[in-house]
Amino acid sequence: MHLRLIPLDDSILLPAMTATVAADVGDAERVFAVPRHDGEYARVGTVAKVVDSGRLPGGVSAATLTGLHRGIAGVASSGPDGELRIEVEPVHDGTPTDERTRELEREYRAVVEEILELRGDDGRVSAFVRSVTEPGALADTTGYSPDVSLADKTRLLETVDVTERLELATSLQRDRLAELQVRARIRDDVESGAQAQQREYFLRKQMDSIRKELGDDDASVVEEYQRKIAEAEMPEAVAEQALRELGRLERMGESTGESSMIRTYLDWLVGVPWSKRSDEKLDPVHAREVLDADHAGLEDVKDRITEYIAVRRLRRERGLAEEGRGAGAILTLIGPPGTGKTSIGESIARATGREFVRMSLGGVRDEAEIRGHRRTYIGALPGRLVRALKDAGTINPVIMLDEVDKVGADWRGDPSSALLEVLDPAQNHSFRDHYLDVELDLSEVLFIATANVAETIPGPLLDRMEVVRFDGYTSDEKVAIARGYLWPRQIERNGLRAEEVEVADELLEEIVTEYTREAGVRGLERELGKLLRKTATRIASEQATPPVAIDREAVRDALGRQRFFQEAAERTAVPGVATGLSVTGAGGDVLFIETTSMPGKEGFVLTGQLGDVMKESARIALSYVRGHAQELGIDGSAFADREFHIHVPAGAIPKDGPSAGITMTTALVSLLSGRPVKHTVGMTGEVTLQGRVLPIGGLKQKVLAAHAAGLTDVIIPERNRGDLDDVPEDVRDEMTFHPTLAIGEVLELALEPAPAAAEPIAA
């Protein structure tokens, strides 16, 4: 390889490094860059690619080079135009796999990580080092360091053997690390030495002078805390702890650093409302009126709150109420987003006459968020519960633990484990915060936790909760909520008056069914807000005169084309497609399970991001159909040399669970018998190899989804018959339910009748 020679007097170019050098490269595409020191060239250089070339403003030629690989310099000669050229023997790095090289690689990365930590790296350099996988290239990253001398970089370039080069690079980086550690130690010693002492001395002298001028001496501070402790009416043990800390403060005075920590602790201790309680309104009738006025539906939670207030009233009237213990309750509201779980907390507080505090637990991963930090840590604070009580100003507020199913856990602890004591009525009367380190009675607090799904809540924690499920609203309930709550609220938010705009219930129902498909009403409120913003714009720009009557054309103009359709008839028109029902964290949904077969090896393909349990349901369905082909009127040869494909659309959404078993079985029988599934039928249930139909969960949400999708017949397991009582009566009246024990009953109900002259077909 004969290349143009580029001497480097005060810099170096390593493979994979890009640099701009003052040199004329002519029209060369590749050059050989060699370090030169005191007129002598190094024996090893870098074969580089010319990325760009030109002239600087001063007229000096310059080129941007990117190193490709090492090369050993050979015989130099002059070219036809006088440039210096040289014969180069290319050297490419190998990839050693011996244990020594791997150990050096690990040590090098560890040393560099420590150096970057001392230098305050923002993460980009460490990410670059982690991205380098080849040992040789990893050793070459030492060339980027400004602290390594040019001579050492030249040694690194001339070390051709990868293992030796990595050993040299590790040695150089260790020297850098030792130097940085010494610098850091010296800097820390200086900062914490004489200068800090002098600064503290002068500041304390100034503070003493200011106190003398203001007459604010230590005695007045102690007296103030004694008064606050007496007014707080603390329990005896807490008062003793407060007086002990106050005694320490009095003995050491204000001149010590620890005094500020003691004052902060005493401020928190007297800030807790130990004896302050809200006057509860123990009137069940009034409470129910408040809850009904604020929320439509949600009968279960309203009944539970009314029962709680009634029991509290009877215990108080009959002298059975204990001071403190048993005065609270722990409710957990589980349901899809937008169903009113969070907002009902404020209504409960208003109905009971208590203060309301909300604690968002979504994403909390530190146990100290619940229990607080121990006082030994600088900047320690109490946990969220103590702060919530201080914010509420009473010892018996309503505390909402929002998104309790999204609590995380890492090396800092598990907050859900800390909640075990908080939410256990047998223990929370003596809750101990790490910061306060005294017993705190939480038994009078009315805890209301909210979650979207119960599966992510740890079992021991869920066992301590009284669960009330929110399964979503029917279309009629959504229309009623829109008319009574959402529409007036959006009118006010968009600067309108109630008399300036009107809409018919029929149009509200159309918006519910054609523009939203959710268990709650959050999306519905957004659509109503969009519609009213358009109307407000027309009124403000004088394109319309109040009162404005919203019509279908205005809805289409504001919300666009219809987003949701009742597509069951179209999807199930061909054999092999069945309508199933599912439930997710966002509520119930309708699934169309599609099947087909094709020539190939015997087996089947599953698509649609299915979980392990759902895959097993598909295998059970196929095994049952093959094992009972004769009973089902299917030709046994239909399975010979055929491959079956089961697909559950919406492939971007993960799906799992056993409740699609009878749906998959029905789809396969429909495919092989040529009998389509009735378009009015939806189904849910687990299937066994014997063809038994087993119970499932989330029936109410699934039925509501089937109702919203226009289905009129729902096949369910016989053992879920009792769950139909949870379904709203108006939905039960509009639909027909078919409890079944065996898959034969399901097929009889779901499939269209076979043609009279039809014969079994081989798919």
HELIX and SHEET records of a PDB file:
HELIX    1   1 GLU A   99  ARG A  119  1                                  21    
HELIX    2   2 ARG A  124  SER A  131  1                                   8    
HELIX    3   3 PRO A  135  ASP A  140  1                                   6    
HELIX    4   4 THR A  141  TYR A  144  5                                   4    
HELIX    5   5 LEU A  150  GLU A  158  1                                   9    
HELIX    6   6 VAL A  162  GLU A  191  1                                  30    
HELIX    7   7 ALA A  194  LEU A  214  1                                  21    
HELIX    8   8 ASP A  218  ALA A  232  1                                  15    
HELIX    9   9 GLU A  236  MET A  252  1                                  17    
HELIX   10  10 GLU A  258  GLY A  271  1                                  14    
HELIX   11  11 PRO A  284  ASP A  294  1                                  11    
HELIX   12  12 GLU A  299  GLU A  317  1                                  19    
HELIX   13  13 SER A  343  THR A  352  1                                  10    
HELIX   14  14 ALA A  368  ARG A  371  1                                   4    
HELIX   15  15 ARG A  384  ALA A  392  1                                   9    
HELIX   16  16 VAL A  404  LYS A  406  5                                   3    
HELIX   17  17 PRO A  415  VAL A  422  1                                   8    
HELIX   18  18 ASN A  428  SER A  430  5                                   3    
HELIX   19  19 GLY A  459  ASP A  463  1                                   5    
HELIX   20  20 SER A  475  ILE A  481  1                                   7    
HELIX   21  21 ALA A  482  LEU A  486  3                                   5    
HELIX   22  22 TRP A  487  ARG A  493  1                                   7    
HELIX   23  23 ALA A  498  GLU A  500  5                                   3    
HELIX   24  24 ASP A  505  TYR A  515  1                                  11    
HELIX   25  25 ARG A  522  ALA A  540  1                                  19    
HELIX   26  26 ARG A  552  LEU A  559  1                                   8    
HELIX   27  27 ALA A  568  ARG A  571  1                                   4    
HELIX   28  28 ASP A  612  GLY A  627  1                                  16    
HELIX   29  29 GLY A  636  PHE A  639  5                                   4    
HELIX   30  30 GLY A  661  SER A  673  1                                  13    
HELIX   31  31 LEU A  699  ALA A  708  1                                  10    
HELIX   32  32 GLU A  718  ASP A  726  5                                   9    
HELIX   33  33 GLU A  729  GLU A  734  1                                   6    
HELIX   34  34 ILE A  743  ALA A  750  1                                   8    
SHEET    1   A 6 THR A  18  VAL A  21  0                                        
SHEET    2   A 6 SER A  61  SER A  78 -1                                        
SHEET    3   A 6 VAL A  44  ARG A  55 -1                                        
SHEET    4   A 6 ARG A  30  HIS A  37 -1                                        
SHEET    5   A 6 HIS A   2  LEU A   8  1                                        
SHEET    6   A 6 LEU A  84  VAL A  91 -1                                        
SHEET    1   B 5 THR A  18  VAL A  21  0                                        
SHEET    2   B 5 SER A  61  SER A  78 -1                                        
SHEET    3   B 5 VAL A  44  ARG A  55 -1                                        
SHEET    4   B 5 ARG A  30  HIS A  37 -1                                        
SHEET    5   B 5 GLU A  40  TYR A  41 -1                                        
SHEET    1   C 5 PHE A 356  SER A 360  0                                        
SHEET    2   C 5 VAL A 398  ASP A 402  1                                        
SHEET    3   C 5 LEU A 446  ALA A 451  1                                        
SHEET    4   C 5 ALA A 329  ILE A 334  1                                        
SHEET    5   C 5 GLU A 466  ARG A 469  1                                        
SHEET    1   D 2 PHE A 431  ARG A 432  0                                        
SHEET    2   D 2 GLU A 439  LEU A 440 -1                                        
SHEET    1   E 2 VAL A 501  GLU A 502  0                                        
SHEET    2   E 2 VAL A 548  ALA A 549  1                                        
SHEET    1   F 4 VAL A 577  THR A 584  0                                        
SHEET    2   F 4 GLY A 587  PRO A 599 -1                                        
SHEET    3   F 4 ARG A 642  HIS A 647 -1                                        
SHEET    4   F 4 GLY A 603  THR A 607  1                                        
SHEET    1   G 3 VAL A 681  MET A 683  0                                        
SHEET    2   G 3 ASP A 713  PRO A 717  1                                        
SHEET    3   G 3 THR A 736  THR A 740  1                                        
SHEET    1   H 2 GLU A 686  VAL A 687  0                                        
SHEET    2   H 2 VAL A 693  LEU A 694 -1                                        
END                                                                             
